[in-house]
Amino acid sequence: MTKIPIVSARQVIRALRAAGFKDAPKRGKGSHVAMVKQDSDRTRLVIIPDRKSLPRGTLRAILEQAGLSREEFLRLLKAKQIK
């Protein structure tokens, strides 16, 4: 199992956009970014704290909210060459 890298909120946002997520309609103000994706059976809402580096536990929670596996996320990072 590959270790989750330390990434920034901007990298996570780009990867989620590549996975089909869009910015959520006006979700208030503050230091978090909301993204949404409509699946066939549900709507997924993901909240990302806008930080330079996200703790691994926070990233795991974001991936769970997004319905992405660790491997899918790593593929998205590499495919878009998000650095």
Backbone torsions as a table, in degrees:
resi	resn	phi	psi	omega
1	MET	NA	129.3	-177.9
2	THR	-78.9	138.9	179.1
3	LYS	-72.3	139.6	177.9
4	ILE	-72.6	129.8	179.9
5	PRO	-77.5	162.2	172.0
6	ILE	-81.6	121.6	-178.1
7	VAL	-130.8	164.6	178.2
8	SER	-90.1	165.9	177.6
9	ALA	-62.2	-37.8	-179.8
10	ARG	-62.4	-39.8	177.7
11	GLN	-64.7	-41.8	179.3
12	VAL	-64.4	-42.6	-179.6
13	ILE	-62.1	-43.7	178.5
14	ARG	-63.4	-40.8	178.8
15	ALA	-65.3	-41.4	179.3
16	LEU	-66.8	-36.8	175.9
17	ARG	-62.4	-39.3	177.7
18	ALA	-65.0	-26.2	179.2
19	ALA	-87.5	1.3	176.1
20	GLY	104.6	5.1	178.1
21	PHE	-80.9	149.6	177.4
22	LYS	-126.3	160.7	175.7
23	ASP	-62.1	134.7	179.8
24	ALA	-71.7	148.4	174.7
25	PRO	-57.1	153.1	-178.1
26	LYS	-20.7	105.8	-177.6
27	ARG	-116.8	35.4	176.7
28	GLY	90.9	-168.4	-176.7
29	LYS	-118.3	170.6	174.6
30	GLY	128.5	-163.8	-173.2
31	SER	-99.5	24.9	178.1
32	HIS	-126.4	150.9	177.6
33	VAL	-113.5	133.3	178.9
34	ALA	-107.1	133.7	177.4
35	MET	-129.7	149.7	-175.7
36	VAL	-135.5	150.0	176.2
37	LYS	-144.2	131.3	178.3
38	GLN	-94.6	110.9	173.1
39	ASP	-88.1	175.0	-179.1
40	SER	-63.7	-32.6	-175.8
41	ASP	-113.0	-8.1	-178.1
42	ARG	-161.0	165.5	174.4
43	THR	-105.8	128.4	179.5
44	ARG	-103.6	125.3	176.4
45	LEU	-112.9	126.0	-178.4
46	VAL	-121.1	132.4	177.9
47	ILE	-110.3	125.7	-177.8
48	ILE	-119.7	121.8	175.1
49	PRO	-69.3	133.7	-176.9
50	ASP	-82.4	89.8	-176.9
51	ARG	-132.7	159.2	178.3
52	LYS	-70.1	-32.9	175.4
53	SER	-142.1	132.5	-179.6
54	LEU	-97.6	133.4	174.5
55	PRO	-60.3	150.1	-177.9
56	ARG	-58.5	-38.4	179.1
57	GLY	-63.7	-39.4	177.1
58	THR	-65.2	-42.7	178.6
59	LEU	-63.3	-40.4	176.9
60	ARG	-60.7	-41.2	179.1
61	ALA	-65.5	-39.4	178.2
62	ILE	-63.6	-43.7	179.5
63	LEU	-63.7	-37.7	177.3
64	GLU	-64.8	-44.4	177.8
65	GLN	-60.5	-38.0	-177.2
66	ALA	-79.3	-14.9	-178.3
67	GLY	76.0	26.4	179.6
68	LEU	-106.7	143.2	173.3
69	SER	-83.3	165.7	177.8
70	ARG	-59.2	-43.0	-177.6
71	GLU	-67.0	-40.8	177.4
72	GLU	-61.0	-43.8	-180.0
73	PHE	-62.2	-45.0	179.6
74	LEU	-62.8	-37.5	176.3
75	ARG	-63.0	-42.6	179.0
76	LEU	-63.3	-39.5	178.2
77	LEU	-62.1	-45.1	-178.7
78	LYS	-71.6	-40.0	-177.4
79	ALA	-62.2	-38.7	-179.7
80	LYS	-92.5	0.0	-177.3
81	GLN	47.6	51.7	-178.2
82	ILE	-81.8	115.5	-179.1
83	LYS	-134.9	NA	NA
